[in-house]
């Protein structure tokens, strides 16, 4: 193989294929010429756009759409063919010309070039950069960055995390306490940074006032409360060592005790006809905020015969609910909740 030179063999095309390839190349080259020309000059080029439309219409009149199966083999032989295929977009299955056939896409012909004031410039900056670009805004107004900052005082704030400015609705929002702590750390190293000091004041003013602990209302069984709090309360209530666990996958509490006592088996228990619902059983219902399904057996005349059937026991259920309510209400009253962090 040493010393041998590769030989290029041109494709053998029919007259129709050759004409198709020729018009396709003209479309491709005109497209790139139009795009690059408008990107560099930042102004529309109607002549090239008209030529691109004429070439495309000529191709489709003679050979069909670019993305039709009969044209794909030829176009995909070109390294840039995939991009040229995007000159057609399909809406509800119908081919439409891409935007470049109608107007420039390399720049925005309707872009704002000047603004009457800083607030108008801010809107333009947010639309173009999705943020506060002081240099761009100053250019639109013909003023300086300091002029912009003065006019927008209270509307934008310095964020040391990005070393730039953000609109108030974005920055003075969310976890303002954490943001204030970050600004304080920044000011420790930059004590004379006035914009950061303004941001800190705004964040501190937006910090919600803490609610007095006694004004908080905790419901027994809230999932966010640590289970240790419930264990302390239950152990206090039953005068026993109670363990409580929560299974988030089934959203269910379990309550266990090593040794029962009279409080569990009698004071906080309900005896039905067939079984006893002790304090541990009812504690689980209190945590789940549910009621036990207690039944009893009664004799009923069915089809002319007396038969024993199970029915709900309203008296036992009512008694159980009263003890459950006592447990739930007692959580707020007994002081166990004061151990919450």
C-alpha angles and dihedrals in degrees: 000000000000112000094014118127122213114250121220115220112195118223116262106233131181119239091260093048091048092052091046091052091047095053091043091055090050090052092049095047093044091050093053092043091052094047095047093044093053092042091055100039097035091219134100121265106208094179095057091042091053090049092051091051092048094050092047093048090049091051095048093045091055104031108015131243120341091241096051113119093243090060101040097080092057097042095046090056085071115083089224095041096107091059092049090052087061088068083086122060124186122225115184088343094306119118115237130184114256120250095262089070089064108031143353117291099179090074139009109259090195095052115139112251099180140020131207094222144353095274092055088048090051091056090050091049092050091050094049104033102017087233147051111298105179095186092053092045093050089051091053094051098037089233135104133271089253089056090052093049092049094050093046097044107144093017098072129031136197114253112197090197090071097022088234145077132284132188115265094243089060103036102036090055140075117030097004092168092060091044091051090052090053092050090049090054089049091050091051087066095033106035094165097052101121098186090054090049089053090051091051092052092049092049092048091050089051093050109112116241113254116252116237111252092235089057093058118100115212120192117212108249098029105156095221094059111096113254089233089070091055091046091054091049095046092046089050092047096048097031088232140102103269125183122200128189133181126213107203093189091066096022093234137134125218123204125198138173129189096214129020126216139185093281091058098039099038120006095049097026134098121208116210129186094271107022147006122251101206128198093271091055092048092045089061090052089049090054092046092042091231137125127238118248101234119182139183135196121249135170116248133180106243121174090345093308131100109240133178112240137171119246134170115275104225095183093053092044092051091050091048091050091051091054091046090052089049090055094047095046092044091061090068095041106042097063097245089122091063088078089068113117 
